[in-house]
């Protein structure tokens, strides 16, 4: 009996010991055994509780630790006997990725944790008087109205909020000067683009174009001493009182021809001392982000700001810089593993940038800052399916067949559909033209072709012409030319060899077969003796009565038979189709040509043979004269889109992934015509 009483006393003493953890290790229950966080958005956090239950009588002190982006709160806790405490495990993602870690307890227990972080979706407000509230639990954006009477003004608008809508008046930017284009940038206010640079040149070199603030473009005497003819170190032709006059060249006077790559010479003791031409150096260079591909269409707005896309299979950014190459913004268009490279591009529509680079979508963004105005699902528009597709159904998508046509009230987009097969192949499944309202992105109408859409150009009124060919047609099979009005009504249809329309102007359009046709009914206007290869396709240029085409001849050249498929630059009379001249090119891998205000053609041409890796920028006049030939930087490949604005030729070096600008003296684009790929510098796919 004495022994039993002593044993009971010792057990009671042990229970009151100052080191209860050892005696009670097996009495702490931990729940749950693992943690899987639901989707969590970057910048927000989620917390899940871990229960620590002490089934014994002695207290437990537990310390917890975990690696970021996870944390525990609190990091140490004491659990009394018979009690339960809850510790929060917190997940705060900082990037888009899956994260795993181990929550370690000081008693040896380990809890695996895992979470996936996603970026917060873009939630543009529908109006200035609407604020956006993002709910990280549901992943949805909610709009909250501003109070009535709240100020919603910006640099371009003066207004107050009324029932969630900003009502008021736009600030006027009219400076009463017909020589400026007036616009308003919400970030900076009124801007005025000098239109004087677009006044047409005179055939008289001593009559200089000027712009009168009231009367508009006119002419005045060129500055005294302006060169107007040949100059050597004996005599020079210069303008005096508006007349081209032959004078004795003074010592130190200019001599020789100048160009963007060569300064004029100087007369020294009767001899012209002139440095040889030097390779052109870029005014500025913008390199694509690492791993990204440039989608450069040469799109520039009225102020000369430049726009392009930088894309991978998993993301795409809209990039804009000023005419001087200064960064304006970089906005994300999408972040998604789509498994294919974007096929779309960028165009300018007034105060918006229109992008078809996001998969299956067309978007409009503010030209000032790249923020989203509206976005439209093109796949849903052509299928009529707004719900997510059945995951067991074949994967389908739509690709832009050509650049959209930017009309006054609508944006018309040509699409071809593709579908993945069970064996990993791809088959076509449709063709469409979709018209969305320019202001809102709302789908106005859909034209279903059930055939492949090729080429897509608009005329001055916004009607479009394109080619159709059956999906199962052979390469030599023909097709149709089709024209639609802006309401989606079919205007006419012509059976034709399958070659797309390329450009329109003045009621005519050029087909790649060399047919010059009328936009009114598709009738043949003239037959040009050439073909325009559809790859690489170089846009025809139309200005005044001239039509320039880079193509291959179908009949003998003046000096005998032309080699098969040798590229030429042609000039035709737009009204009659009469050929003025043709000039053989060394390669078909030229840059896209650009028309200048003098109706000359500016383009880059690579060297052929001799191991040279240079391209050469050249200008050819209406009379087939070469104005200059300037070497571009060695190692570059200048065979893509180009634009011309206020003395800057802007293009892409596709080999090095760079957008570059080069000074070309005072050259500017014409005021009207089909002057570059896509028609205008804005890439509206219509003439200006």
VOGU-3710 file (C-alpha; in Angstrom, 3 decimals, decimal comma):
1> xxxxxxxxxx> 0,000/0,000/0,000  2,910/2,368/0,810  4,458/1,670/-2,620  1,203/2,503/-4,448  0,862/5,859/-2,639  4,468/6,809/-3,484  3,941/6,065/-7,213  0,862/8,300/-7,289  2,792/11,172/-5,682  5,655/10,942/-8,226
11> xxxxxxxxxx> 3,258/11,025/-11,166  1,585/14,149/-9,793  4,972/15,813/-9,332  5,993/15,002/-12,911  2,785/16,612/-14,249  3,774/19,927/-12,609  7,326/19,876/-13,963  8,781/23,107/-15,524  9,563/21,190/-18,790  6,188/19,818/-19,961
21> xxxxxxxxxx> 7,052/19,645/-23,748  9,007/16,455/-23,421  6,324/14,695/-21,502  3,527/15,945/-23,781  4,960/15,782/-27,342  2,375/13,276/-28,503  -0,533/15,327/-27,081  -0,462/18,215/-29,699  -2,736/17,679/-32,700  -2,130/19,756/-35,859
31> xxxxxxxxxx> -4,811/20,298/-38,505  -4,815/20,343/-41,594  -1,983/18,107/-42,769  -1,457/20,224/-45,953  -2,694/23,534/-47,353  -3,685/24,311/-50,935  -4,590/27,978/-51,358  -7,275/28,938/-53,849  -6,329/31,367/-56,653  -4,767/34,460/-55,127
41> xxxxxxxxxx> -4,174/37,734/-56,971  -0,873/39,586/-56,947  -0,946/42,418/-54,411  -3,581/40,688/-52,271  -3,239/37,935/-49,682  -5,176/34,954/-48,429  -4,977/33,342/-45,007  -5,826/29,796/-43,902  -5,894/28,792/-40,243  -3,887/25,939/-38,722
51> xxxxxxxxxx> -5,422/24,476/-35,543  -3,076/23,481/-32,734  -5,024/21,370/-30,195  -3,376/20,427/-26,890  -5,019/17,232/-25,677  -2,831/17,099/-22,580  -2,859/19,160/-19,386  0,551/20,777/-19,701  0,979/23,913/-21,931  2,929/23,747/-25,214
61> xxxxxxxxxx> 5,022/26,536/-26,754  5,340/26,127/-30,535  7,440/28,157/-32,978  6,545/28,151/-36,706  8,479/29,192/-39,850  7,975/29,194/-43,636  9,681/30,710/-46,695  8,154/33,642/-48,656  5,780/34,286/-50,327  4,168/32,520/-47,365
71> xxxxxxxxxx> 4,222/33,674/-43,739  2,792/32,591/-40,382  1,027/34,817/-37,864  1,955/34,617/-35,090  5,358/32,989/-35,493  5,255/31,580/-31,946  2,306/30,557/-29,779  1,664/28,899/-26,429  -1,216/26,414/-26,255  -2,558/25,781/-22,799
81> xxxxxxxxxx> -3,514/22,290/-21,712  -6,863/21,251/-23,126  -6,957/24,360/-25,342  -6,907/25,007/-29,093  -5,116/27,920/-30,779  -5,291/28,949/-34,444  -2,263/30,212/-36,345  -2,763/31,968/-39,721  -0,709/30,859/-42,721  -0,704/33,826/-45,122
91> xxxxxxxxxx> 0,015/33,687/-48,872  0,992/36,990/-50,603  2,072/36,385/-54,228  4,288/38,992/-55,885  4,497/37,439/-59,356  2,530/35,181/-61,662  3,672/31,693/-60,739  2,963/28,635/-58,576  4,761/28,531/-55,222  5,373/25,689/-52,795
101> xxxxxxxxxx> 6,889/25,670/-49,313  6,871/23,834/-45,958  5,482/25,233/-42,702  7,844/23,860/-40,051  6,809/23,538/-36,390  9,361/23,377/-33,614  7,965/20,011/-32,512  9,014/18,473/-35,853  5,653/18,603/-37,632  5,782/19,787/-41,280
111> xxxxxxxxxx> 2,828/21,110/-43,327  3,225/21,357/-47,153  1,651/24,528/-48,616  1,041/25,510/-52,205  -0,491/28,510/-53,970  -0,877/30,035/-57,444  -0,588/33,793/-58,027  -2,389/35,559/-60,868  -2,198/39,171/-62,045  -5,157/41,382/-61,266
121> xxxxxxxxxx> -7,270/41,614/-64,445  -7,533/44,934/-66,241  -10,705/46,691/-65,166  -11,085/49,932/-67,107  -13,880/52,137/-65,766  -16,757/52,718/-68,162  -16,782/56,440/-67,409  -14,822/59,105/-65,543  -17,471/59,030/-62,836  -17,032/55,359/-62,091
131> xxxxxxxxxx> -14,467/53,900/-59,723  -13,394/50,278/-59,925  -13,365/47,992/-56,930  -11,700/44,616/-57,421  -12,880/41,710/-55,264  -9,949/39,289/-54,842  -12,254/36,581/-53,483  -14,417/36,396/-56,619  -11,874/37,744/-59,117  -14,443/40,240/-60,374
141> xxxxxxxxxx> -14,410/43,985/-60,848  -17,258/46,059/-59,502  -18,109/49,635/-60,452  -18,939/52,224/-57,819  -20,501/55,511/-58,855  -18,923/58,760/-57,826  -21,108/61,211/-55,930  -23,216/63,598/-57,983  -21,407/66,876/-58,452  -17,939/65,349/-58,195
151> xxxxxxxxxx> -15,409/66,941/-60,542  -14,540/64,740/-63,518  -12,550/67,253/-65,565  -9,250/66,555/-67,242  -6,968/68,516/-69,522  -9,445/68,087/-72,394  -12,833/68,091/-70,672  -14,650/70,227/-68,116  -17,438/68,405/-66,334  -19,096/67,095/-63,195
161> xxxxxxxxxx> -20,544/63,694/-62,338  -24,265/63,131/-62,739  -25,683/59,677/-61,957  -22,366/58,025/-62,739  -21,824/59,885/-66,015  -19,407/62,742/-66,590  -21,372/65,561/-68,185  -19,934/68,782/-69,478  -18,113/70,210/-72,431  -14,869/69,466/-74,225
171> xxxxxxxxxx> -12,234/72,170/-73,934  -11,659/73,923/-77,228  -8,194/73,678/-78,745  -8,971/75,686/-81,860  -6,196/78,250/-82,326  -7,937/79,800/-85,360  -4,950/78,831/-87,492  -5,713/76,733/-90,575  -2,041/75,772/-90,675  -2,301/73,611/-87,578
181> xxxxxxxxxx> -4,172/70,440/-86,715  -5,643/70,916/-83,260  -5,917/68,032/-80,839  -6,092/67,452/-77,129  -4,025/65,041/-75,066  -5,795/64,210/-71,757  -2,385/64,087/-70,087  -0,959/67,394/-71,332  -3,811/69,405/-72,860  -3,987/71,089/-76,252
191> xxxxxxxxxx> -1,434/70,199/-78,912  -1,091/71,740/-82,350  0,435/69,829/-85,243  2,074/72,041/-87,869  0,372/71,409/-91,207  2,665/73,778/-93,060  5,078/70,903/-93,637  2,387/69,206/-95,747  1,839/72,119/-98,130  2,607/70,835/-101,652
201> xxxxxxxxxx> 5,900/71,791/-103,255  6,037/73,967/-106,358  7,581/72,935/-109,649  9,476/76,229/-109,412  12,418/75,788/-106,996  12,336/79,533/-106,250  8,703/79,392/-105,137  8,579/78,021/-101,614  5,413/76,551/-100,073  4,181/78,407/-97,008
211> xxxxxxxxxx> 1,006/78,311/-94,972  -1,026/81,419/-94,258  -2,916/81,156/-90,936  -6,098/82,371/-92,660  -5,811/81,387/-96,324  -3,909/78,109/-95,960  -1,235/76,804/-98,321  0,253/79,249/-100,778  3,681/80,169/-102,155  6,291/82,827/-101,483
221> xxxxxxxxxx> 9,718/83,635/-102,878  12,319/81,160/-101,668  14,997/82,667/-99,400  17,711/84,554/-101,248  20,541/82,264/-102,277  18,479/79,053/-102,276  20,045/76,590/-104,709  17,831/76,079/-107,757  20,108/74,293/-110,211  23,595/72,940/-110,840
231> xxxxxxxxxx> 26,390/74,403/-108,759  30,106/74,176/-109,310  32,966/76,347/-108,302  32,584/78,586/-111,352  28,874/79,315/-111,533  25,832/78,431/-109,452  22,113/78,754/-109,937  20,472/80,414/-106,937  17,176/82,157/-106,225  17,256/85,948/-106,289
241> xxxxxxxxxx> 13,982/87,824/-105,815  12,076/84,661/-106,670  13,955/83,985/-109,911  16,509/81,254/-110,588  19,625/83,202/-111,560  23,099/82,133/-112,675  25,773/83,779/-110,518  29,513/83,448/-109,984  30,185/81,019/-107,177  32,015/82,819/-104,340
251> xxxxxxxxxx> 35,028/81,404/-102,534  33,741/79,124/-99,802  30,381/78,647/-101,544  28,513/75,359/-101,618  29,105/72,925/-104,440  28,321/69,343/-105,360  25,189/67,367/-104,567  24,110/66,754/-100,969  22,001/63,927/-99,567  21,019/62,520/-96,165
261> xxxxxxxxxx> 24,430/60,818/-96,058  26,613/63,502/-97,680  27,125/67,164/-96,839  27,575/69,675/-99,707  31,124/70,510/-100,689  32,959/73,825/-100,367  34,658/75,779/-103,136  38,353/76,358/-102,380  40,398/78,189/-105,016  38,061/77,042/-107,770
271> xxxxxxxxxx> 37,954/73,381/-106,684  35,032/71,599/-104,977  36,215/69,960/-101,765  33,576/67,472/-100,644  33,762/64,585/-98,198  32,557/61,207/-99,529  29,178/59,797/-98,383  29,118/58,130/-94,978  26,741/55,380/-93,751  23,561/56,692/-92,165
281> xxxxxxxxxx> 23,431/56,545/-88,390  20,071/56,185/-86,610  18,590/59,279/-84,997  17,340/56,856/-82,349  17,001/53,106/-81,761  14,489/51,169/-79,666  15,376/47,515/-79,090  12,680/44,902/-78,431  12,476/43,391/-74,951  14,512/40,173/-74,491
291> xxxxxxxxxx> 12,740/37,192/-76,050  10,072/39,337/-77,743  9,323/39,621/-81,457  8,609/43,010/-82,996  5,246/43,478/-84,696  6,003/46,765/-86,439  3,519/48,060/-89,018  4,998/51,553/-89,281  1,945/53,080/-87,574  2,391/56,774/-86,708
301> xxxxxxxxxx> -0,168/59,349/-85,601  -0,513/62,982/-86,705  2,142/64,120/-84,237  4,642/61,517/-85,395  4,324/59,254/-82,340  5,195/55,672/-83,301  3,373/52,474/-82,215  4,197/48,759/-82,364  3,780/45,447/-80,544  6,398/43,335/-78,756
311> xxxxxxxxxx> 5,087/39,790/-78,342  5,969/36,249/-77,307  3,766/33,137/-77,262  2,791/34,079/-73,703  2,506/37,877/-73,623  2,352/41,021/-75,715  2,970/44,719/-75,027  1,861/47,835/-76,896  4,817/50,242/-77,143  4,790/53,907/-78,152
321> xxxxxxxxxx> 7,599/56,458/-78,503  7,686/60,039/-79,732  8,956/61,099/-83,140  12,286/61,743/-81,399  12,388/58,239/-79,910  11,488/59,206/-76,328  9,426/56,517/-74,521  5,729/57,346/-74,036  4,346/54,115/-72,582  4,437/50,317/-72,577
331> xxxxxxxxxx> 1,065/48,680/-71,902  0,377/44,960/-71,552  -2,063/43,620/-74,162  -2,255/40,095/-72,799  -0,475/37,570/-70,592  -1,565/34,044/-71,537  0,075/30,911/-72,887  -1,727/30,840/-76,254  0,799/28,568/-77,985  0,999/30,664/-81,153
341> xxxxxxxxxx> 2,452/33,942/-82,290  0,058/36,883/-82,772  -0,959/37,525/-86,381  -2,512/40,967/-85,996  -1,146/44,468/-85,865  -1,687/48,061/-84,781  -3,626/50,881/-86,466  -4,598/54,408/-85,452  -8,252/55,510/-85,354  -8,476/59,149/-84,317
351> xxxxxxxxxx> -7,645/59,316/-80,617  -7,444/55,519/-80,268  -4,917/52,790/-81,019  -6,622/49,718/-82,486  -4,866/46,400/-81,798  -5,607/42,895/-83,076  -2,521/41,383/-81,423  -4,401/39,810/-78,496  -5,592/36,291/-79,463  -9,132/36,278/-80,903
361> xxxxxxxxxx> -9,698/39,912/-79,886  -9,800/43,466/-81,187  -9,141/46,257/-78,714  -9,164/50,042/-78,726  -6,843/51,931/-76,404  -6,388/55,608/-75,669  -3,718/57,063/-77,896  -2,506/59,254/-75,013  -1,626/56,551/-72,468  -2,518/53,124/-73,911
371> xxxxxxxxxx> -5,319/52,498/-71,394  -8,156/50,258/-72,548  -11,264/51,881/-74,076  -13,048/48,720/-75,195  -12,306/45,083/-76,056  -14,266/42,646/-78,240  -14,057/38,837/-78,462  -13,923/38,119/-82,212  -14,225/34,350/-81,788  -17,480/34,834/-79,894
381> xxxxxxxxxx> -18,617/37,329/-82,551  -18,320/34,793/-85,382  -19,556/31,732/-83,454  -22,261/33,425/-81,408  -20,972/31,577/-78,332  -20,487/33,799/-75,290  -19,939/31,001/-72,765  -16,544/29,247/-72,354  -16,197/26,443/-74,944  -16,744/22,810/-74,078
391> xxxxxxxxxx> -13,289/21,541/-72,976  -13,879/18,311/-74,931  -14,661/20,170/-78,187  -11,940/20,833/-80,802  -9,858/23,942/-80,102  -10,802/26,782/-82,446  -9,414/30,255/-83,019  -9,509/33,121/-85,505  -6,599/34,967/-87,079  -6,636/38,345/-88,754
401> xxxxxxxxxx> -6,497/37,785/-92,539  -5,260/41,339/-93,181  -5,159/44,696/-91,458  -8,573/46,116/-90,498  -10,142/48,970/-92,426  -10,697/52,032/-90,241  -13,860/53,751/-91,532  -15,625/56,806/-90,120  -18,022/54,950/-87,809  -16,887/51,329/-88,092
411> xxxxxxxxxx> -13,797/49,153/-87,947  -13,974/46,205/-90,354  -11,851/43,158/-89,541  -11,203/40,213/-91,937  -10,807/36,838/-90,196  -9,926/33,239/-91,053  -10,766/30,420/-88,650  -8,581/27,437/-87,766  -9,292/24,268/-85,811  -6,958/21,747/-84,172
421> xxxxxxxxxx> -7,417/18,091/-85,137  -7,054/15,045/-82,888  -3,773/14,085/-84,563  -2,226/17,484/-83,848  -2,914/19,007/-87,251  -4,697/22,228/-88,147  -7,597/22,604/-90,582  -9,518/25,714/-91,699  -13,157/26,103/-90,688  -14,437/29,504/-91,809
431> xxxxxxxxxx> -13,878/33,061/-93,009  -15,652/36,268/-91,990  -15,712/40,029/-92,063  -16,690/41,534/-88,705  -17,713/45,182/-88,318  -17,526/46,758/-84,859  -18,608/50,261/-83,942  -15,598/52,510/-83,704  -16,795/54,315/-80,571  -17,865/51,317/-78,457
441> xxxxxxxxxx> -16,542/48,097/-80,043  -20,104/46,746/-80,267  -20,513/44,227/-83,097  -22,562/45,883/-85,868  -22,680/42,989/-88,342  -20,882/39,807/-89,424  -20,402/38,672/-93,045  -19,879/34,891/-93,202  -17,895/33,674/-96,194  -17,265/29,971/-95,394
451> xxxxxxxxxx> -14,077/30,426/-97,417  -10,601/31,830/-97,037  -10,440/35,625/-96,933  -7,430/37,186/-98,662  -6,440/40,826/-98,943  -8,645/43,560/-97,525  -8,639/47,200/-98,626  -11,070/50,065/-98,218  -11,871/52,985/-100,480  -12,362/56,629/-99,545
461> xxxxxxxxxx> -15,960/55,957/-98,468  -15,141/52,959/-96,273  -16,472/50,223/-98,589  -14,127/47,214/-98,693  -12,834/44,854/-101,378  -11,341/41,423/-100,630  -10,745/38,004/-102,206  -12,381/34,667/-101,354  -11,266/31,129/-102,149  -12,713/27,786/-101,059
471> xxxxxxxxxx> -10,773/26,123/-98,238  -10,242/22,954/-100,293  -9,216/24,803/-103,479  -5,899/24,018/-105,158  -3,298/26,802/-105,408  -4,102/27,241/-109,106  -7,862/27,415/-108,559  -9,644/30,723/-108,862  -11,894/32,519/-106,458  -13,960/35,654/-106,143
481> xxxxxxxxxx> -13,476/39,336/-105,556  -16,165/40,688/-103,211  -17,066/44,218/-102,170  -19,078/45,144/-99,067  -20,519/48,472/-97,999  -20,145/49,763/-94,440  -23,566/48,266/-93,590  -22,425/44,759/-94,583  -24,406/44,670/-97,828  -22,660/42,845/-100,673
491> xxxxxxxxxx> -22,160/45,421/-103,442  -20,804/43,040/-106,096  -18,953/39,753/-106,626  -16,571/38,864/-109,494  -15,083/35,474/-110,362  -11,323/35,886/-110,731  -7,935/34,178/-110,307  -7,222/34,130/-106,587  -5,026/37,169/-106,128  -5,966/39,708/-103,468
501> xxxxxxxxxx> -6,625/43,417/-103,934  -3,693/45,532/-102,766  -4,559/49,249/-102,770  -7,311/51,693/-103,753  -7,485/55,313/-104,889  -9,861/57,469/-106,879  -12,411/54,764/-107,654  -9,802/52,185/-108,725  -8,055/49,270/-107,013  -5,089/47,128/-108,015
511> xxxxxxxxxx> -5,265/43,333/-107,855  -2,088/41,269/-107,427  -2,701/39,756/-110,882  -1,972/43,202/-112,358  -5,640/43,983/-113,011  -6,561/47,605/-112,340  -10,293/47,519/-111,531  -13,059/49,919/-110,563  -14,308/49,890/-106,971  -17,887/50,604/-108,091
521> xxxxxxxxxx> -18,464/47,244/-109,813  -15,139/45,373/-110,019  -14,931/45,928/-113,753  -11,512/45,817/-115,432  -10,066/49,268/-116,050  -6,617/48,297/-117,360  -4,303/45,273/-117,469  -0,781/45,945/-116,206  2,049/43,682/-117,514  3,101/42,342/-114,107
531> xxxxxxxxxx> 2,325/40,178/-111,116  2,779/41,248/-107,505  4,059/38,328/-105,399  1,929/37,908/-102,300  5,076/37,086/-100,302  6,955/39,177/-99,670  4,288/41,647/-100,729  5,348/45,260/-101,125  2,425/47,653/-101,165  1,757/49,649/-104,330
541> xxxxxxxxxx> 1,900/53,432/-103,951  -0,628/55,759/-105,552  -0,339/59,525/-105,626  -1,568/62,053/-108,168  -1,705/60,250/-111,527  1,163/57,908/-110,633  0,999/54,248/-109,625  4,238/52,664/-108,391  4,351/48,869/-108,106  7,100/46,472/-107,031
551> xxxxxxxxxx> 6,374/43,331/-109,064  7,647/40,907/-111,672  7,134/41,544/-115,418  5,044/39,344/-117,677  6,538/40,511/-120,956  10,033/41,262/-122,360  11,943/44,217/-121,003  13,298/46,978/-123,235  16,719/45,303/-123,331  15,455/41,791/-124,089
561> xxxxxxxxxx> 13,665/39,128/-122,118  13,585/39,680/-118,363  14,785/36,770/-116,203  11,935/34,835/-114,650  10,646/36,320/-111,377  13,165/39,141/-111,270  11,666/42,017/-109,266  11,180/45,430/-110,850  9,932/48,820/-109,766  7,261/50,027/-112,238
571> xxxxxxxxxx> 5,591/53,384/-112,689  2,213/53,583/-114,474  -0,333/56,241/-115,278  -3,150/55,591/-112,809  -5,832/56,866/-115,189  -4,872/54,876/-118,296  -2,608/52,082/-117,083  0,144/53,280/-119,455  3,627/52,197/-118,356  6,055/55,088/-117,918
581> xxxxxxxxxx> 9,126/53,006/-117,013  10,424/49,934/-115,235  13,621/49,511/-113,262  15,135/46,153/-112,342  15,841/45,670/-108,631  18,707/43,639/-107,241  16,426/41,803/-104,805  12,806/41,395/-103,846  13,687/41,724/-100,163  13,198/45,482/-100,080
591> xxxxxxxxxx> 11,616/47,502/-97,338  8,062/48,629/-97,886  8,196/51,694/-100,132  7,035/55,110/-98,936  5,747/57,959/-101,109  7,151/61,463/-100,525  5,443/64,815/-101,093  7,445/65,123/-104,348  5,826/61,805/-105,424  9,205/60,109/-105,358
601> xxxxxxxxxx> 9,657/56,648/-103,780  11,803/55,967/-100,724  12,841/52,373/-99,931  15,702/50,192/-98,684  17,375/47,592/-100,890  19,913/44,961/-99,756  23,278/44,379/-101,398  23,551/41,312/-103,614  26,804/39,365/-103,844  30,253/40,386/-102,665
611> xxxxxxxxxx> 29,579/39,217/-99,112  28,168/42,613/-98,081  25,595/42,592/-95,308  24,483/46,173/-95,838  21,204/47,588/-97,060  20,936/50,852/-98,947  18,313/53,569/-98,614  17,449/55,058/-101,995  15,043/57,574/-103,493  13,722/57,345/-107,078
621> xxxxxxxxxx> 11,893/60,243/-108,742  8,927/60,346/-111,122  11,448/60,535/-113,971  13,318/57,406/-112,791  16,252/59,437/-111,494  18,113/58,294/-108,397  18,168/61,190/-105,935  20,541/59,475/-103,501  21,790/56,076/-102,345  22,858/55,917/-98,683
631> xxxxxxxxxx> 24,344/52,970/-96,828  22,398/51,790/-93,774  24,181/50,318/-90,716  26,092/47,119/-91,464  24,546/43,891/-90,217  20,971/45,182/-90,306  18,091/43,750/-92,308  15,712/46,434/-93,490  12,946/44,506/-95,261  9,865/45,404/-93,231
641> xxxxxxxxxx> 7,382/48,223/-92,782  8,399/51,868/-92,917  6,943/55,307/-92,343  7,946/58,883/-93,185  7,251/61,835/-90,923  8,775/65,327/-90,755  12,163/64,360/-92,136  12,410/61,018/-90,314  12,292/57,648/-92,103  11,165/55,135/-89,464
651> xxxxxxxxxx> 11,603/51,410/-90,026  12,532/48,106/-88,403  15,813/46,213/-88,393  14,284/42,730/-88,367  17,613/40,959/-87,899  18,486/42,769/-84,666  14,946/43,353/-83,378  15,132/47,153/-83,387  12,913/50,046/-84,445  15,082/52,838/-85,867
661> xxxxxxxxxx> 14,657/56,333/-87,296  16,970/57,963/-89,843  17,163/61,592/-90,887  16,223/62,157/-94,549  16,494/65,958/-94,620  13,138/67,685/-95,153  11,257/64,826/-96,800  7,614/64,350/-95,787  4,713/62,215/-96,975  2,041/63,561/-99,368
671> xxxxxxxxxx> -1,211/65,049/-98,176  -3,294/62,397/-99,935  -3,051/59,099/-101,767  -2,131/55,493/-100,924  1,248/56,521/-99,608  2,518/53,547/-97,627  1,555/50,000/-96,671  -1,928/50,222/-95,204  -2,667/53,375/-97,170  -1,795/56,001/-94,564
681> xxxxxxxx> 0,825/56,411/-91,839  -2,005/55,498/-89,453  -2,451/52,116/-91,227  -6,145/52,712/-91,858  -6,020/50,414/-94,939  -7,683/53,222/-96,885  -6,284/56,136/-98,907  -6,018/59,507/-97,215
//
